[in-house]
Amino acid sequence: MKKYCAALLLCLPVTAFAYPIDMEKHMDGVKVDATAYDTAYDLGAITLENYGQVPAACKVTFRNGPEAPRVRRVNVPAGKRADVTAKFNRQIIKLRISVKCAVE
């Protein structure tokens, strides 16, 4: 029983900094999948995976309330994946991510 209680207590800090993520995707002629993660209290991350046969040029915009948006541009080769992150000055309460991808 003590082991179960200890395991439960160890899991609490992991879930304490979770925040909601809203994602908006605009894929123009490319097969790109986007998965967002809440990795830290002030860090937003997204993985872009290109399933198509052509490279994709993507623009990712991270928004966290009153702070200035963080814009990242990345080229994702065909059949590859790319990780994109943005660090904020404040704790993230709700993260809004906009992903726009087009043929390179």
OpenMM code with the backbone's topology and positions (N, CA, C; nanometers):
from openmm import Vec3, app, unit

residues = "MET LYS LYS TYR CYS ALA ALA LEU LEU LEU CYS LEU PRO VAL THR ALA PHE ALA TYR PRO ILE ASP MET GLU LYS HIS MET ASP GLY VAL LYS VAL ASP ALA THR ALA TYR ASP THR ALA TYR ASP LEU GLY ALA ILE THR LEU GLU ASN TYR GLY GLN VAL PRO ALA ALA CYS LYS VAL THR PHE ARG ASN GLY PRO GLU ALA PRO ARG VAL ARG ARG VAL ASN VAL PRO ALA GLY LYS ARG ALA ASP VAL THR ALA LYS PHE ASN ARG GLN ILE ILE LYS LEU ARG ILE SER VAL LYS CYS ALA VAL GLU".split()
positions = [
    Vec3(0.0824, -0.1188, 0.0000),
    Vec3(0.0000, 0.0000, 0.0000),
    Vec3(0.0877, 0.1264, 0.0000),
    Vec3(0.1983, 0.1205, 0.0753),
    Vec3(0.2862, 0.2362, 0.0817),
    Vec3(0.3478, 0.2635, -0.0559),
    Vec3(0.3747, 0.1580, -0.1316),
    Vec3(0.4321, 0.1760, -0.2652),
    Vec3(0.3341, 0.2458, -0.3575),
    Vec3(0.2060, 0.2115, -0.3463),
    Vec3(0.1055, 0.2749, -0.4304),
    Vec3(0.0896, 0.4224, -0.3946),
    Vec3(0.0925, 0.4533, -0.2675),
    Vec3(0.0827, 0.5931, -0.2246),
    Vec3(0.2048, 0.6728, -0.2705),
    Vec3(0.3216, 0.6135, -0.2622),
    Vec3(0.4429, 0.6812, -0.3071),
    Vec3(0.4398, 0.7051, -0.4578),
    Vec3(0.3919, 0.6059, -0.5329),
    Vec3(0.3814, 0.6219, -0.6784),
    Vec3(0.2819, 0.7310, -0.7140),
    Vec3(0.1730, 0.7399, -0.6408),
    Vec3(0.0731, 0.8438, -0.6652),
    Vec3(0.1312, 0.9819, -0.6362),
    Vec3(0.2054, 0.9947, -0.5284),
    Vec3(0.2668, 1.1225, -0.4946),
    Vec3(0.3726, 1.1639, -0.5965),
    Vec3(0.4432, 1.0683, -0.6535),
    Vec3(0.5423, 1.1006, -0.7551),
    Vec3(0.4780, 1.1507, -0.8840),
    Vec3(0.3566, 1.1084, -0.9116),
    Vec3(0.2878, 1.1501, -1.0335),
    Vec3(0.2278, 1.2897, -1.0225),
    Vec3(0.2049, 1.3381, -0.9039),
    Vec3(0.1413, 1.4684, -0.8863),
    Vec3(0.2188, 1.5842, -0.9469),
    Vec3(0.3488, 1.5979, -0.9268),
    Vec3(0.4192, 1.7105, -0.9885),
    Vec3(0.4166, 1.7072, -1.1411),
    Vec3(0.4062, 1.5917, -1.2005),
    Vec3(0.4032, 1.5806, -1.3457),
    Vec3(0.2757, 1.6426, -1.4012),
    Vec3(0.1648, 1.6239, -1.3347),
    Vec3(0.0375, 1.6760, -1.3836),
    Vec3(0.0089, 1.8170, -1.3343),
    Vec3(0.0882, 1.8685, -1.2436),
    Vec3(0.0603, 1.9989, -1.1851),
    Vec3(0.0799, 2.1128, -1.2845),
    Vec3(0.1713, 2.1005, -1.3802),
    Vec3(0.1962, 2.2118, -1.4711),
    Vec3(0.1287, 2.1954, -1.6071),
    Vec3(0.0365, 2.1036, -1.6196),
    Vec3(-0.0339, 2.0850, -1.7469),
    Vec3(-0.1241, 2.2057, -1.7735),
    Vec3(-0.1294, 2.2468, -1.8974),
    Vec3(-0.2124, 2.3600, -1.9376),
    Vec3(-0.2841, 2.3243, -2.0674),
    Vec3(-0.3994, 2.3882, -2.0943),
    Vec3(-0.4720, 2.3570, -2.2183),
    Vec3(-0.4021, 2.4158, -2.3406),
    Vec3(-0.4143, 2.3439, -2.4513),
    Vec3(-0.3531, 2.3864, -2.5773),
    Vec3(-0.4608, 2.3871, -2.6851),
    Vec3(-0.4776, 2.5019, -2.7507),
    Vec3(-0.5665, 2.5136, -2.8666),
    Vec3(-0.4790, 2.5203, -2.9906),
    Vec3(-0.5114, 2.4371, -3.0908),
    Vec3(-0.4306, 2.4341, -3.2118),
    Vec3(-0.5190, 2.4587, -3.3330),
    Vec3(-0.4710, 2.5455, -3.4201),
    Vec3(-0.5394, 2.5779, -3.5454),
    Vec3(-0.4459, 2.5394, -3.6591),
    Vec3(-0.4938, 2.4570, -3.7530),
    Vec3(-0.4088, 2.4075, -3.8619),
    Vec3(-0.4610, 2.4558, -3.9966),
    Vec3(-0.3682, 2.4980, -4.0823),
    Vec3(-0.3977, 2.5351, -4.2205),
    Vec3(-0.2936, 2.4659, -4.3081),
    Vec3(-0.3322, 2.3570, -4.3708),
    Vec3(-0.2404, 2.2794, -4.4540),
    Vec3(-0.2802, 2.2971, -4.6007),
    Vec3(-0.1970, 2.3653, -4.6781),
    Vec3(-0.2265, 2.3939, -4.8183),
    Vec3(-0.1485, 2.2990, -4.9091),
    Vec3(-0.2092, 2.1871, -4.9449),
    Vec3(-0.1493, 2.0946, -5.0399),
    Vec3(-0.0405, 2.0050, -4.9840),
    Vec3(-0.0288, 1.9969, -4.8520),
    Vec3(0.0722, 1.9099, -4.7907),
    Vec3(0.0052, 1.8176, -4.6896),
    Vec3(0.0693, 1.7047, -4.6654),
    Vec3(0.0186, 1.6084, -4.5671),
    Vec3(0.1071, 1.6159, -4.4435),
    Vec3(0.0776, 1.7124, -4.3581),
    Vec3(0.1561, 1.7340, -4.2371),
    Vec3(0.0653, 1.7148, -4.1163),
    Vec3(0.1130, 1.6390, -4.0186),
    Vec3(0.0410, 1.6180, -3.8943),
    Vec3(0.1127, 1.6951, -3.7842),
    Vec3(0.0354, 1.7563, -3.6949),
    Vec3(0.0925, 1.8355, -3.5864),
    Vec3(0.0445, 1.7812, -3.4528),
    Vec3(0.1387, 1.7635, -3.3597),
    Vec3(0.1076, 1.7179, -3.2252),
    Vec3(0.1721, 1.8129, -3.1258),
    Vec3(0.0908, 1.8708, -3.0356),
    Vec3(0.1404, 1.9672, -2.9382),
    Vec3(0.1637, 1.9002, -2.8036),
    Vec3(0.2620, 1.9538, -2.7292),
    Vec3(0.2996, 1.8997, -2.5991),
    Vec3(0.3110, 2.0121, -2.4968),
    Vec3(0.2814, 1.9818, -2.3716),
    Vec3(0.3068, 2.0756, -2.2616),
    Vec3(0.4265, 2.0237, -2.1832),
    Vec3(0.5446, 2.0631, -2.2258),
    Vec3(0.6677, 2.0069, -2.1710),
    Vec3(0.7112, 2.0713, -2.0397),
    Vec3(0.6895, 2.2006, -2.0238),
    Vec3(0.7264, 2.2713, -1.9011),
    Vec3(0.6277, 2.3855, -1.8802),
    Vec3(0.6336, 2.4491, -1.7644),
    Vec3(0.5369, 2.5532, -1.7312),
    Vec3(0.5502, 2.6776, -1.8186),
    Vec3(0.6668, 2.7003, -1.8798),
    Vec3(0.6884, 2.8188, -1.9635),
    Vec3(0.7381, 2.7844, -2.1037),
    Vec3(0.7204, 2.6594, -2.1459),
    Vec3(0.7722, 2.6137, -2.2738),
    Vec3(0.6631, 2.5416, -2.3516),
    Vec3(0.6407, 2.5854, -2.4741),
    Vec3(0.5456, 2.5185, -2.5629),
    Vec3(0.6217, 2.4428, -2.6705),
    Vec3(0.5717, 2.3262, -2.7079),
    Vec3(0.6401, 2.2441, -2.8076),
    Vec3(0.5391, 2.1782, -2.9001),
    Vec3(0.5813, 2.1579, -3.0237),
    Vec3(0.4965, 2.0932, -3.1228),
    Vec3(0.5869, 2.0093, -3.2142),
    Vec3(0.5357, 1.8955, -3.2579),
    Vec3(0.6067, 1.8106, -3.3524),
    Vec3(0.5293, 1.8107, -3.4833),
    Vec3(0.5982, 1.8428, -3.5925),
    Vec3(0.5388, 1.8416, -3.7264),
    Vec3(0.5942, 1.7215, -3.8006),
    Vec3(0.5062, 1.6393, -3.8551),
    Vec3(0.5498, 1.5209, -3.9291),
    Vec3(0.4912, 1.5262, -4.0695),
    Vec3(0.5790, 1.5210, -4.1687),
    Vec3(0.5395, 1.5312, -4.3086),
    Vec3(0.5216, 1.3906, -4.3657),
    Vec3(0.3975, 1.3547, -4.3992),
    Vec3(0.3663, 1.2245, -4.4567),
    Vec3(0.3631, 1.2283, -4.6094),
    Vec3(0.3772, 1.3466, -4.6679),
    Vec3(0.3671, 1.3626, -4.8124),
    Vec3(0.4971, 1.3308, -4.8848),
    Vec3(0.4922, 1.3518, -5.0170),
    Vec3(0.6068, 1.3255, -5.1031),
    Vec3(0.6854, 1.4519, -5.1365),
    Vec3(0.6370, 1.5669, -5.0915),
    Vec3(0.7039, 1.6945, -5.1195),
    Vec3(0.7401, 1.7637, -4.9870),
    Vec3(0.8473, 1.8434, -4.9847),
    Vec3(0.8825, 1.9172, -4.8630),
    Vec3(0.7772, 2.0231, -4.8303),
    Vec3(0.7641, 2.0550, -4.7032),
    Vec3(0.6659, 2.1541, -4.6584),
    Vec3(0.7364, 2.2682, -4.5867),
    Vec3(0.6931, 2.3904, -4.6145),
    Vec3(0.7415, 2.5090, -4.5441),
    Vec3(0.6328, 2.5490, -4.4451),
    Vec3(0.6647, 2.5467, -4.3167),
    Vec3(0.5645, 2.5709, -4.2132),
    Vec3(0.5992, 2.6947, -4.1309),
    Vec3(0.4949, 2.7639, -4.0895),
    Vec3(0.5068, 2.8787, -3.9996),
    Vec3(0.4226, 2.8458, -3.8767),
    Vec3(0.4851, 2.8426, -3.7596),
    Vec3(0.4177, 2.8091, -3.6351),
    Vec3(0.4180, 2.9327, -3.5461),
    Vec3(0.2986, 2.9732, -3.4991),
    Vec3(0.2853, 3.0888, -3.4116),
    Vec3(0.2341, 3.0422, -3.2759),
    Vec3(0.3112, 3.0709, -3.1712),
    Vec3(0.2746, 3.0375, -3.0342),
    Vec3(0.2229, 3.1641, -2.9663),
    Vec3(0.1047, 3.1569, -2.9020),
    Vec3(0.0485, 3.2718, -2.8301),
    Vec3(0.0179, 3.2313, -2.6864),
    Vec3(0.0602, 3.3168, -2.5939),
    Vec3(0.0337, 3.2942, -2.4516),
    Vec3(-0.0141, 3.4258, -2.3911),
    Vec3(-0.1411, 3.4522, -2.4026),
    Vec3(-0.1988, 3.5699, -2.3388),
    Vec3(-0.1382, 3.7005, -2.3854),
    Vec3(-0.0993, 3.7864, -2.2905),
    Vec3(-0.0553, 3.9219, -2.3264),
    Vec3(0.0865, 3.9301, -2.3836),
    Vec3(0.1634, 3.8230, -2.3778),
    Vec3(0.2999, 3.8268, -2.4313),
    Vec3(0.2985, 3.8334, -2.5835),
    Vec3(0.4066, 3.8824, -2.6383),
    Vec3(0.4193, 3.8892, -2.7840),
    Vec3(0.4231, 3.7471, -2.8406),
    Vec3(0.3548, 3.7253, -2.9539),
    Vec3(0.3565, 3.5907, -3.0135),
    Vec3(0.4971, 3.5504, -3.0561),
    Vec3(0.5263, 3.4239, -3.0432),
    Vec3(0.6546, 3.3684, -3.0870),
    Vec3(0.6317, 3.2979, -3.2200),
    Vec3(0.7003, 3.3417, -3.3242),
    Vec3(0.6838, 3.2850, -3.4581),
    Vec3(0.8081, 3.2044, -3.4928),
    Vec3(0.7857, 3.0822, -3.5366),
    Vec3(0.8949, 2.9938, -3.5784),
    Vec3(0.8654, 2.9444, -3.7193),
    Vec3(0.9669, 2.9475, -3.8050),
    Vec3(0.9533, 2.8960, -3.9407),
    Vec3(1.0434, 2.7749, -3.9557),
    Vec3(0.9895, 2.6695, -4.0151),
    Vec3(1.0659, 2.5458, -4.0283),
    Vec3(1.0302, 2.4790, -4.1605),
    Vec3(1.1296, 2.4183, -4.2239),
    Vec3(1.1076, 2.3385, -4.3445),
    Vec3(1.1126, 2.1919, -4.3037),
    Vec3(1.0079, 2.1178, -4.3401),
    Vec3(0.9994, 1.9764, -4.3049),
    Vec3(1.0141, 1.8949, -4.4327),
    Vec3(1.1252, 1.8222, -4.4482),
    Vec3(1.1442, 1.7399, -4.5684),
    Vec3(1.0396, 1.6285, -4.5762),
    Vec3(1.0199, 1.5757, -4.6951),
    Vec3(0.9231, 1.4677, -4.7160),
    Vec3(0.9621, 1.3457, -4.6335),
    Vec3(0.8646, 1.2909, -4.5602),
    Vec3(0.8887, 1.1719, -4.4802),
    Vec3(0.9639, 1.1955, -4.3508),
    Vec3(0.9866, 1.3192, -4.3134),
    Vec3(1.0630, 1.3509, -4.1917),
    Vec3(0.9742, 1.4240, -4.0916),
    Vec3(1.0312, 1.4491, -3.9746),
    Vec3(0.9612, 1.5252, -3.8714),
    Vec3(1.0509, 1.6347, -3.8185),
    Vec3(0.9873, 1.7365, -3.7591),
    Vec3(1.0618, 1.8482, -3.7016),
    Vec3(0.9946, 1.8891, -3.5712),
    Vec3(1.0764, 1.9186, -3.4706),
    Vec3(1.0269, 1.9670, -3.3421),
    Vec3(1.0459, 2.1179, -3.3363),
    Vec3(0.9429, 2.1880, -3.2878),
    Vec3(0.9465, 2.3329, -3.2782),
    Vec3(0.9089, 2.3700, -3.1349),
    Vec3(0.9861, 2.4592, -3.0728),
    Vec3(0.9585, 2.5004, -2.9358),
    Vec3(0.9579, 2.6521, -2.9245),
    Vec3(0.8932, 2.7001, -2.8180),
    Vec3(0.8926, 2.8426, -2.7871),
    Vec3(0.8925, 2.8585, -2.6360),
    Vec3(0.9822, 2.9429, -2.5864),
    Vec3(0.9922, 2.9681, -2.4435),
    Vec3(0.9316, 3.1039, -2.4144),
    Vec3(0.8530, 3.1103, -2.3077),
    Vec3(0.7869, 3.2340, -2.2686),
    Vec3(0.8465, 3.2863, -2.1383),
    Vec3(0.8225, 3.4151, -2.1113),
    Vec3(0.8730, 3.4772, -1.9889),
    Vec3(0.7867, 3.4451, -1.8678),
    Vec3(0.6607, 3.4147, -1.8913),
    Vec3(0.5663, 3.3865, -1.7834),
    Vec3(0.5186, 3.2431, -1.7914),
    Vec3(0.4509, 3.2012, -1.6851),
    Vec3(0.3908, 3.0689, -1.6849),
    Vec3(0.2757, 3.0660, -1.7848),
    Vec3(0.2673, 2.9587, -1.8613),
    Vec3(0.1614, 2.9451, -1.9611),
    Vec3(0.0334, 2.9035, -1.8911),
    Vec3(-0.0729, 2.9782, -1.9160),
    Vec3(-0.2039, 2.9435, -1.8616),
    Vec3(-0.2856, 2.8713, -1.9684),
    Vec3(-0.2832, 2.9261, -2.0896),
    Vec3(-0.3479, 2.8623, -2.2050),
    Vec3(-0.2643, 2.8953, -2.3270),
    Vec3(-0.2244, 2.7932, -2.4012),
    Vec3(-0.1387, 2.8119, -2.5182),
    Vec3(-0.2220, 2.7970, -2.6447),
    Vec3(-0.2069, 2.8941, -2.7348),
    Vec3(-0.2742, 2.8890, -2.8647),
    Vec3(-0.1660, 2.8766, -2.9712),
    Vec3(-0.1792, 2.7733, -3.0550),
    Vec3(-0.0799, 2.7477, -3.1584),
    Vec3(-0.1483, 2.7522, -3.2941),
    Vec3(-0.0905, 2.8275, -3.3869),
    Vec3(-0.1395, 2.8350, -3.5238),
    Vec3(-0.0317, 2.7773, -3.6152),
    Vec3(-0.0696, 2.6772, -3.6952),
    Vec3(0.0249, 2.6114, -3.7854),
    Vec3(-0.0224, 2.6331, -3.9284),
    Vec3(0.0638, 2.6916, -4.0116),
    Vec3(0.0339, 2.7126, -4.1531),
    Vec3(0.1447, 2.6489, -4.2345),
    Vec3(0.1078, 2.5508, -4.3159),
    Vec3(0.2060, 2.4804, -4.3983),
    Vec3(0.1648, 2.4855, -4.5450),
    Vec3(0.2628, 2.4961, -4.6318),
    Vec3(0.2398, 2.4983, -4.7755),
    Vec3(0.3541, 2.4238, -4.8432),
    Vec3(0.3367, 2.3967, -4.9715),
    Vec3(0.4411, 2.3295, -5.0488),
    Vec3(0.5605, 2.4222, -5.0580),
    Vec3(0.6781, 2.3691, -5.0350),
    Vec3(0.8007, 2.4491, -5.0366),
    Vec3(0.8391, 2.4922, -5.1751),
] * unit.nanometer
topology = app.Topology()
chain = topology.addChain("A")
for resn in residues:
    res = topology.addResidue(resn, chain)
    for name in ("N", "CA", "C"):
        topology.addAtom(name, app.Element.getBySymbol(name[0]), res)
